[in-house]
Amino acid sequence: MTKKQEKISGNYKTITCAFCKGIGKDPFEVPSKLSNCQVCNGRGRNPVVEPIQVCPYCKGSGIFYNHRMPCAVCGGKGAVTQIDKAERCAKCEGGARDPDSDLPCVSCYGLGSI
């Protein structure tokens, strides 16, 4: 475990990188088709603290809405740590998107629950 992983308590599950779909290369070939995925650094897999849920903002795609960059909520992993005893966010009504701008909801940080 790395020092960063030691700071967060909990069990880790390694999941397939949603951004590159486990290939390890940048799916948009930016800056070139040989470039490693910026989310998994070419490994094709990412650790996520359990319990895991599909990212409510990108719906598990790992791609920021209408852009060629990793999702701002899950970091491109396609999954986030599930919040125990969470209540549905009143501002976005659990949809994870700000109703005015389509960006991640600022009240729940794009998780759909508080």
Backbone as CSV, one residue per row, in Angstrom:
resi,resn,N_x,N_y,N_z,CA_x,CA_y,CA_z,C_x,C_y,C_z
1,MET,0.827,-1.185,0.000,0.000,0.000,0.000,0.875,1.254,0.000
2,THR,0.432,2.257,-0.713,1.175,3.507,-0.733,0.808,4.341,0.489
3,LYS,1.564,5.403,0.733,1.282,6.277,1.867,-0.086,6.920,1.743
4,LYS,-0.477,7.262,0.522,-1.782,7.873,0.299,-2.891,6.888,0.658
5,GLN,-2.733,5.616,0.302,-3.733,4.613,0.606,-3.799,4.326,2.100
6,GLU,-2.675,4.432,2.817,-2.658,4.180,4.246,-3.448,5.228,5.019
7,LYS,-3.524,6.448,4.502,-4.241,7.519,5.186,-5.747,7.258,5.227
8,ILE,-6.280,6.580,4.219,-7.705,6.300,4.144,-7.940,4.893,4.675
9,SER,-8.771,4.787,5.705,-9.031,3.460,6.247,-10.079,2.757,5.388
10,GLY,-10.033,1.447,5.371,-10.994,0.663,4.608,-10.309,-0.307,3.681
11,ASN,-11.089,-1.222,3.165,-10.577,-2.220,2.232,-10.637,-1.670,0.820
12,TYR,-9.640,-2.026,0.045,-9.567,-1.576,-1.340,-9.980,-2.696,-2.276
13,LYS,-10.647,-2.313,-3.329,-10.964,-3.244,-4.398,-10.356,-2.659,-5.664
14,THR,-9.685,-3.476,-6.435,-9.102,-3.018,-7.687,-10.112,-3.266,-8.796
15,ILE,-10.467,-2.195,-9.505,-11.464,-2.283,-10.571,-10.833,-1.906,-11.903
16,THR,-11.456,-2.334,-12.979,-11.000,-1.975,-14.325,-11.190,-0.481,-14.533
17,CYS,-10.203,0.155,-15.100,-10.265,1.592,-15.366,-11.392,1.874,-16.359
18,ALA,-12.340,2.723,-15.941,-13.472,3.048,-16.806,-13.065,3.987,-17.934
19,PHE,-12.098,4.862,-17.688,-11.708,5.854,-18.685,-11.116,5.192,-19.930
20,CYS,-10.204,4.234,-19.738,-9.563,3.567,-20.887,-10.131,2.175,-21.127
21,LYS,-11.105,1.775,-20.311,-11.739,0.454,-20.398,-10.735,-0.685,-20.215
22,GLY,-9.701,-0.421,-19.390,-8.727,-1.438,-19.044,-7.597,-1.636,-20.031
23,ILE,-7.560,-0.853,-21.084,-6.525,-0.999,-22.110,-5.209,-0.376,-21.667
24,GLY,-5.281,0.715,-20.892,-4.076,1.378,-20.416,-3.581,2.498,-21.310
25,LYS,-4.263,2.743,-22.405,-3.895,3.828,-23.329,-4.985,4.891,-23.322
26,ASP,-4.603,6.139,-23.599,-5.575,7.225,-23.631,-6.612,6.933,-24.714
27,PRO,-7.913,6.875,-24.363,-8.937,6.518,-25.342,-9.125,7.547,-26.454
28,PHE,-8.697,8.774,-26.220,-8.846,9.818,-27.224,-7.546,10.071,-27.968
29,GLU,-6.516,9.261,-27.666,-5.202,9.345,-28.309,-4.598,10.740,-28.222
30,VAL,-4.729,11.348,-27.023,-4.177,12.680,-26.792,-2.978,12.545,-25.871
31,PRO,-1.817,13.052,-26.148,-1.401,13.725,-27.364,-1.078,12.767,-28.507
32,SER,-0.888,11.446,-28.217,-0.672,10.508,-29.320,-1.331,9.175,-28.986
33,LYS,-1.416,8.283,-29.959,-2.041,6.993,-29.714,-1.198,6.099,-28.808
34,LEU,0.049,6.482,-28.558,0.926,5.721,-27.678,0.864,6.201,-26.223
35,SER,0.119,7.269,-25.947,0.045,7.847,-24.611,-0.670,6.923,-23.634
36,ASN,-0.102,6.796,-22.436,-0.748,6.013,-21.385,-1.977,6.741,-20.874
37,CYS,-2.904,5.981,-20.347,-4.111,6.544,-19.741,-3.703,7.401,-18.550
38,GLN,-4.266,8.585,-18.446,-3.922,9.493,-17.361,-4.568,9.108,-16.033
39,VAL,-5.547,8.226,-16.063,-6.224,7.802,-14.838,-5.498,6.633,-14.179
40,CYS,-5.176,5.606,-14.942,-4.555,4.397,-14.376,-3.053,4.318,-14.646
41,ASN,-2.495,5.314,-15.329,-1.068,5.339,-15.680,-0.638,4.120,-16.483
42,GLY,-1.537,3.618,-17.304,-1.195,2.508,-18.182,-1.407,1.127,-17.576
43,ARG,-1.864,1.062,-16.322,-2.055,-0.237,-15.663,-3.371,-0.906,-16.041
44,GLY,-4.383,-0.117,-16.396,-5.685,-0.669,-16.759,-6.583,-0.950,-15.576
45,ARG,-6.096,-0.728,-14.362,-6.875,-0.982,-13.154,-6.635,0.134,-12.138
46,ASN,-7.636,0.368,-11.269,-7.552,1.416,-10.252,-8.079,0.902,-8.917
47,PRO,-7.462,1.317,-7.798,-8.002,0.954,-6.481,-9.107,1.915,-6.052
48,VAL,-10.156,1.377,-5.438,-11.246,2.181,-4.894,-11.586,1.610,-3.520
49,VAL,-11.811,2.502,-2.544,-12.165,2.061,-1.198,-13.585,1.493,-1.208
50,GLU,-13.752,0.321,-0.597,-15.074,-0.300,-0.507,-15.879,0.315,0.628
51,PRO,-17.187,0.303,0.599,-18.085,-0.215,-0.420,-18.123,0.698,-1.649
52,ILE,-18.300,0.102,-2.801,-18.215,0.812,-4.070,-19.604,0.964,-4.689
53,GLN,-19.806,2.113,-5.339,-21.008,2.314,-6.151,-20.596,2.953,-7.471
54,VAL,-21.389,2.767,-8.489,-21.129,3.380,-9.795,-21.210,4.891,-9.627
55,CYS,-20.320,5.604,-10.278,-20.302,7.070,-10.182,-21.634,7.630,-10.667
56,PRO,-22.348,8.386,-9.803,-23.644,8.921,-10.212,-23.554,10.032,-11.259
57,TYR,-22.407,10.700,-11.366,-22.290,11.793,-12.331,-22.048,11.289,-13.747
58,CYS,-21.046,10.429,-13.933,-20.717,9.954,-15.288,-21.392,8.624,-15.615
59,LYS,-22.135,8.069,-14.665,-22.840,6.791,-14.829,-21.884,5.647,-15.143
60,GLY,-20.652,5.749,-14.607,-19.681,4.672,-14.753,-18.805,4.730,-15.979
61,SER,-18.969,5.764,-16.815,-18.152,5.851,-18.034,-16.743,6.355,-17.735
62,GLY,-16.579,7.126,-16.650,-15.287,7.696,-16.310,-14.942,8.939,-17.108
63,ILE,-15.839,9.354,-17.992,-15.581,10.501,-18.867,-16.473,11.670,-18.462
64,PHE,-15.867,12.852,-18.325,-16.608,14.059,-17.970,-17.629,14.349,-19.060
65,TYR,-18.801,14.768,-18.659,-19.928,15.020,-19.548,-19.552,15.914,-20.736
66,ASN,-19.676,15.374,-21.943,-19.404,16.081,-23.207,-17.975,16.601,-23.350
67,HIS,-17.010,15.936,-22.750,-15.618,16.346,-22.861,-14.723,15.127,-23.058
68,ARG,-13.459,15.373,-23.360,-12.483,14.297,-23.505,-11.532,14.289,-22.314
69,MET,-12.101,14.346,-21.117,-11.285,14.345,-19.910,-11.940,13.470,-18.847
70,PRO,-11.169,13.036,-17.838,-11.743,12.184,-16.797,-12.840,12.893,-16.010
71,CYS,-13.785,12.126,-15.541,-14.881,12.641,-14.725,-14.319,13.338,-13.486
72,ALA,-14.867,14.494,-13.151,-14.396,15.259,-11.998,-14.820,14.637,-10.673
73,VAL,-15.833,13.807,-10.682,-16.334,13.210,-9.441,-15.560,11.947,-9.065
74,CYS,-15.405,11.027,-10.005,-14.732,9.753,-9.701,-13.279,9.725,-10.148
75,GLY,-12.831,10.784,-10.796,-11.459,10.833,-11.276,-11.204,9.948,-12.477
76,GLY,-12.267,9.489,-13.135,-12.130,8.631,-14.308,-12.203,7.151,-13.986
77,LYS,-12.329,6.813,-12.725,-12.379,5.399,-12.321,-13.721,4.747,-12.651
78,GLY,-14.783,5.542,-12.690,-16.112,5.014,-12.984,-16.862,4.568,-11.745
79,ALA,-16.212,4.608,-10.594,-16.835,4.204,-9.338,-16.340,5.095,-8.212
80,VAL,-17.170,5.234,-7.202,-16.826,6.010,-6.012,-17.146,5.189,-4.775
81,THR,-16.605,5.606,-3.637,-16.922,4.954,-2.381,-18.334,5.337,-1.974
82,GLN,-19.142,4.340,-1.660,-20.529,4.575,-1.283,-20.593,5.207,0.102
83,ILE,-21.475,6.179,0.276,-21.643,6.868,1.550,-22.671,6.111,2.368
84,ASP,-22.269,5.699,3.578,-23.196,4.994,4.467,-24.227,5.969,5.030
85,LYS,-25.450,5.512,5.152,-26.547,6.287,5.744,-26.712,7.642,5.075
86,ALA,-26.612,7.666,3.774,-26.689,8.924,3.030,-28.134,9.292,2.708
87,GLU,-28.385,10.595,2.680,-29.683,11.112,2.275,-29.561,11.717,0.888
88,ARG,-30.628,11.638,0.125,-30.632,12.199,-1.220,-30.427,13.707,-1.178
89,CYS,-29.581,14.211,-2.059,-29.279,15.642,-2.119,-30.530,16.416,-2.536
90,ALA,-30.844,17.481,-1.779,-32.035,18.285,-2.067,-31.854,19.161,-3.306
91,LYS,-30.621,19.626,-3.555,-30.406,20.544,-4.670,-30.530,19.842,-6.026
92,CYS,-29.860,18.712,-6.194,-29.895,18.015,-7.486,-30.910,16.871,-7.492
93,GLU,-31.563,16.650,-6.358,-32.553,15.585,-6.196,-31.987,14.207,-6.516
94,GLY,-30.716,14.011,-6.157,-30.071,12.714,-6.350,-29.502,12.490,-7.732
95,GLY,-29.615,13.475,-8.611,-29.153,13.327,-9.989,-27.680,13.611,-10.201
96,ALA,-26.998,14.171,-9.217,-25.565,14.462,-9.227,-25.172,15.646,-10.100
97,ARG,-26.055,16.146,-10.947,-25.745,17.295,-11.805,-26.462,18.536,-11.289
98,ASP,-25.770,19.669,-11.321,-26.380,20.933,-10.943,-27.457,21.241,-11.979
99,PRO,-28.683,21.500,-11.554,-29.762,21.737,-12.528,-29.561,22.965,-13.411
100,ASP,-28.741,23.914,-12.967,-28.536,25.132,-13.742,-27.395,25.035,-14.746
101,SER,-26.346,24.256,-14.416,-25.153,24.273,-15.261,-24.747,22.928,-15.851
102,ASP,-25.323,21.833,-15.394,-24.962,20.476,-15.830,-23.583,20.037,-15.324
103,LEU,-22.961,20.856,-14.473,-21.708,20.482,-13.826,-22.042,19.643,-12.597
104,PRO,-21.046,19.006,-11.956,-21.354,18.271,-10.729,-21.985,19.188,-9.686
105,CYS,-22.987,18.698,-9.006,-23.690,19.465,-7.980,-22.710,19.895,-6.889
106,VAL,-22.748,21.163,-6.508,-21.828,21.671,-5.499,-22.247,21.279,-4.088
107,SER,-23.504,20.955,-3.882,-23.976,20.576,-2.548,-23.510,19.179,-2.147
108,CYS,-23.505,18.248,-3.110,-23.137,16.857,-2.809,-21.865,16.429,-3.518
109,TYR,-21.182,17.363,-4.165,-19.940,17.094,-4.912,-20.153,16.079,-6.035
110,GLY,-21.359,16.041,-6.586,-21.648,15.141,-7.693,-21.951,13.718,-7.290
111,LEU,-22.151,13.472,-6.005,-22.427,12.106,-5.553,-23.910,11.794,-5.475
112,GLY,-24.760,12.803,-5.526,-26.206,12.588,-5.505,-26.774,12.376,-4.117
113,SER,-25.907,12.256,-3.120,-26.369,12.069,-1.752,-25.435,12.772,-0.781
114,ILE,-25.989,13.098,0.389,-25.211,13.818,1.404,-25.133,12.969,2.652
